[in-house]
Amino acid sequence: MKKFSGKKRLVIFIIFLIVLLIPLILRLTNIMLFSPPDDDGNETRRPVIERGPILDRNGEILAIQTKLKTVAAWIPYIDDAETSAELLSGILDIKKEKIINILNDTSHNYVFIKRKVTPTESDKIQLLKDENKLKGILLDDEFARSYPQAKLVSHVLGFVDIDNIGLDGIELTYNDDLSPPENLNETKKIYGNQLFLTIDINLQYMIRQIALDAYTSYKADSVMIMMMDAKNGEIVSYVSLPDFNPNEISKSTRTERKNQPILFSYEPGSVFKIFSIAALLDLGGITPETEYICTGIYDEVSEPITCLGIHGRVNPSRIIKLSCNVGACYASETVESKAFYDRLSAFGFGKKTGIDFPGETAGIFSSVSDWSQRTKPSIAFGQEISVSVLQMITAATALTNNGTLLKPIIVKKILSPEGKLLSEFKRTPLRQVISSHTAMEMLKMMETATEEGGTARRAKVDGIRISAKTGTAEVFDTESGKYSETHYIPSILGIFPTEDPAYIVYIVIDHPKGDNYYGSRLAAPLLKEIVENMISMTGVTSDNERIIQHPGDIRLSIPAAIELGSTMPDLTGYPKRLLLSLFKRKEITVNIKGEGYVKRQNPPPGTEIVTGMKITLELE
């Protein structure tokens, strides 16, 4: 028998050793590169991004990140696809055959079965996993967007998709602020910024209830009510019905999701007279003393324009008070078309306001070269021009700011996760549209409309001076080529208090069903109700002085760090991660309940901190 040399024996040993190690190397590679998530369901190879919260002007949470479970499978560990599918089918309400197909797909090791399941569903699956009945089935943590106020601010907030990417509203416009782009080199948790809106949810709730009652009782296609701070252009309430629940976006319709105040373009009707008369006064075509005779018809054009009545002798103030179409038409004759067009354009008509929403309409305001003989007088009383709700209320800021137009604001501040101020959106004057004298004259003229005999008299509130203008717009029927005899848009624009404007309210009701469709009858009472509720909510009496006061500051509910001194600080709005430093104080006991941000605390702010004190913080 031939013996191997020492060198040959070494080579054979090395080859034998390599053969033994290859399976181990392959197994180690598989574990390192292709292993499933850990027992807690966390993917350690990718950073976790927590989308930042959206809050109202006072720190009330409107949108927040929550944690749900996602049902997934690690295919290499599935040994009985049929049994697993049968168990999961009844819990997840998914056909057994569909789950079997997923579990039999070997092209991927890791597959989703159902993402972001309910706590009830995940609890049932966890129970089966504990009984070793679902080998290879995973329950992974995944962030979901939650909207605690449900429908209340839906069109402002918008919504996100299954991956928490903004698809509409503020969620879309500020997607990169709320959820920073993923950095694959980053392995720790990433937090998005916080957005504070100008919306006040208390006012929003009150106004939505009024709008909802009108929407139901009038059987309208839609009801839109917007309230703006008259001094700085901040939108404090933004209501559009029908609306939707962003927590259940799949159950909503396209009509419900449509952001009507910025997307719906319509002829405004007689409310527009406040801007046309203001333009004519400021251009010098008319004065407050200029008079015309209303016989009920303006026949200076090929197709005569009519009034609802014969108003007789009218000046600009009576044109506004009585909503006289004929008077507005005669007044429009006093200026050149180009000058009239330029001044109305300066109010913002025919342009986007630039608010932080996607898809805003610019309305329709044809250039002078496209005007017919009838166009200028028609525009004077609100026809042959289309606008949005946002354009109209924004244009009114020129009346409340001495003739200066303001940019509308919906986001007040952006804060970092630690509470550092990143951006602040303040009052932004755009341009001088009319003189301060003309603006003041218009407010006085509008106030006469709330007096006896005025079209806005049903909006009058004793003790408060209100400037208002109603409108009842006819809707053009494209099929017949004529204005509809059944489809109307009643509206009202109100400013109060007249002597020192605090708020602008604009109410639009699209296609109410019933015998009445006039703005004076349907919209004016809603303005009255809103003003009365404002008095009740603020606790201020109506005494013909400055009635309404509202905090314009934003409370920074998440400061950079907690410093626990001798007294208890106000921890409202703090995220859980910033509360951990409290546990360093050995002389006190801290009890944290729930997830999210501090909603309630005990003891209250200002309480002296003593040894043995128990602090309870409730998070939502």
Order of alpha helices (4+ residues) and beta strands (2+ residues): alpha-beta-beta-beta-alpha-alpha-beta-alpha-beta-alpha-beta-beta-alpha-alpha-beta-beta-alpha-beta-beta-alpha-alpha-alpha-beta-beta-beta-beta-alpha-alpha-alpha-alpha-alpha-alpha-beta-beta-beta-beta-alpha-beta-beta-beta-alpha-alpha-beta-beta-beta
